[in-house]
Amino acid sequence: MSGEKPVERRKHRRFEVQNDIPVILRSNDIKVGSVVDLSMGGLGFRYAGIEKPIGESGKLSILPDNDSFYLYKIQCKSVWDCRTGKDLHSFIGMRRCGVRFGELTPDQKARLEYFIEQHTSEGRKQASSRKTSRVNSSFFTNVVPENEQ
């Protein structure tokens, strides 16, 4: 391989999240963790627990603490899961999981773009270079849609 870089297969640019942002993945069980990085096509998060089956479908929610933003019940599928090597106890391992988003609604796409602009350093740079955000922050509320409660 003599120093060759692996070929990047992602369609969307991946952004590293600046702070611990809670994420909940609901499938056959519930995983609660922190977003590590994300793109318009999926995200990686860390959690404590046992391995998540690859290919399992579920719904993902991103819920930052100090923001009126939320992303609620995004269809997704796990594409990889691995142990990070850092264990909380001998029976609970720290893991990292990657999920691919399913079809996003226009509202979910707008919210995800807003999240990238507000919670990643590269997203903030891109937003400031455009001088105006494509999404008005007053668009977001803390209220969960009635049909999602």
C-alpha positions as CSV (number, residue, x, y, z in Angstrom):
1,M,0.0,0.0,0.0
2,S,3.1,2.3,0.2
3,G,1.4,5.3,1.9
4,E,-1.8,5.4,-0.3
5,K,-4.8,6.9,1.3
6,P,-8.0,4.9,1.3
7,V,-10.7,6.1,-1.1
8,E,-13.4,8.2,0.5
9,R,-16.8,6.6,-0.2
10,R,-19.1,9.1,1.5
11,K,-21.4,11.2,-0.6
12,H,-21.6,14.0,2.0
13,R,-18.9,15.9,3.8
14,R,-18.6,14.9,7.4
15,F,-18.4,17.5,10.2
16,E,-17.0,17.0,13.7
17,V,-19.4,18.2,16.4
18,Q,-17.9,20.7,18.9
19,N,-19.7,19.7,22.1
20,D,-21.4,16.6,23.6
21,I,-24.8,16.6,21.9
22,P,-27.3,14.0,23.1
23,V,-28.6,11.5,20.6
24,I,-31.2,8.8,21.1
25,L,-31.5,5.8,18.8
26,R,-34.7,3.8,19.1
27,S,-34.9,0.4,17.4
28,N,-35.4,-3.0,19.1
29,D,-33.8,-1.3,22.1
30,I,-32.8,2.2,23.0
31,K,-29.3,3.6,22.7
32,V,-28.4,6.9,24.3
33,G,-25.1,8.6,23.5
34,S,-23.3,11.6,22.1
35,V,-22.9,12.7,18.5
36,V,-19.3,12.6,17.4
37,D,-19.6,13.7,13.8
38,L,-22.3,14.0,11.1
39,S,-23.2,14.8,7.6
40,M,-26.3,15.3,5.5
41,G,-26.3,11.5,5.0
42,G,-25.7,10.1,8.5
43,L,-23.8,10.4,11.8
44,G,-21.5,8.7,14.2
45,F,-22.1,8.5,17.9
46,R,-20.6,7.0,21.0
47,Y,-22.5,5.1,23.6
48,A,-22.0,2.6,26.5
49,G,-23.5,-0.8,25.9
50,I,-23.4,-3.9,23.9
51,E,-22.9,-4.2,20.1
52,K,-25.7,-2.8,17.9
53,P,-26.6,-5.2,15.1
54,I,-25.5,-3.9,11.7
55,G,-28.3,-3.2,9.3
56,E,-30.9,-2.7,12.1
57,S,-33.4,0.1,11.3
58,G,-34.6,2.6,13.8
59,K,-35.4,6.3,14.5
60,L,-32.9,8.8,15.7
61,S,-33.4,12.0,17.7
62,I,-30.8,14.8,18.3
63,L,-31.6,17.0,21.3
64,P,-29.1,19.8,22.1
65,D,-29.5,21.2,25.6
66,N,-29.2,25.0,25.1
67,D,-30.9,25.4,21.8
68,S,-34.4,25.6,20.5
69,F,-33.4,23.1,17.8
70,Y,-34.3,19.5,17.7
71,L,-34.3,16.7,15.1
72,Y,-36.9,14.2,16.0
73,K,-37.4,10.6,14.8
74,I,-35.2,10.5,11.7
75,Q,-35.4,7.1,9.9
76,C,-31.9,5.5,9.9
77,K,-30.1,2.2,9.6
78,S,-26.9,1.2,11.5
79,V,-24.0,0.6,9.1
80,W,-21.2,-0.1,11.5
81,D,-20.6,-0.6,15.3
82,C,-17.2,-1.1,17.1
83,R,-15.7,-1.1,20.5
84,T,-13.7,2.0,21.3
85,G,-11.4,0.3,23.8
86,K,-12.5,2.5,26.7
87,D,-14.6,0.5,29.1
88,L,-16.8,1.9,32.0
89,H,-16.8,-1.5,33.7
90,S,-15.7,-4.9,32.7
91,F,-19.2,-5.7,31.5
92,I,-20.1,-2.4,29.8
93,G,-17.9,-1.3,26.9
94,M,-17.8,2.1,25.2
95,R,-18.8,1.7,21.6
96,R,-19.1,3.9,18.5
97,C,-21.9,3.4,15.9
98,G,-22.4,4.8,12.5
99,V,-25.9,5.3,11.0
100,R,-27.1,6.2,7.6
101,F,-30.2,8.4,7.4
102,G,-33.2,7.3,5.5
103,E,-35.1,9.7,3.3
104,L,-35.2,13.1,5.0
105,T,-38.2,15.5,4.7
106,P,-37.5,19.1,3.6
107,D,-38.0,20.1,7.3
108,Q,-35.5,17.6,8.5
109,K,-32.9,18.7,5.9
110,A,-33.3,22.3,6.9
111,R,-32.9,21.4,10.6
112,L,-29.8,19.3,9.8
113,E,-28.2,22.1,7.8
114,Y,-29.0,24.5,10.7
115,F,-27.4,22.0,13.2
116,I,-24.3,21.7,11.1
117,E,-24.0,25.5,11.0
118,Q,-24.5,26.0,14.7
119,H,-22.7,23.0,16.2
120,T,-19.6,22.4,14.1
121,S,-16.6,24.7,13.5
122,E,-16.5,24.0,9.8
123,G,-20.2,24.6,9.5
124,R,-19.9,28.0,11.2
125,K,-17.0,29.0,8.9
126,Q,-19.2,28.1,5.8
127,A,-22.2,30.0,7.2
128,S,-20.1,33.1,7.9
129,S,-18.6,33.0,4.5
130,R,-22.1,33.1,3.0
131,K,-22.9,36.0,5.4
132,T,-26.4,34.8,5.9
133,S,-27.8,31.4,7.0
134,R,-30.2,29.6,4.7
135,V,-32.4,28.9,7.7
136,N,-33.9,31.4,10.0
137,S,-33.4,30.3,13.7
138,S,-36.9,31.4,14.6
139,F,-38.1,28.5,12.5
140,F,-37.2,26.2,15.3
141,T,-39.1,25.6,18.6
142,N,-38.7,23.2,21.5
143,V,-42.2,22.0,21.0
144,V,-42.5,18.4,19.8
145,P,-45.0,18.0,17.0
146,E,-48.4,16.8,18.3
147,N,-48.3,13.7,16.1
148,E,-44.8,12.8,17.6
149,Q,-45.7,12.8,21.3
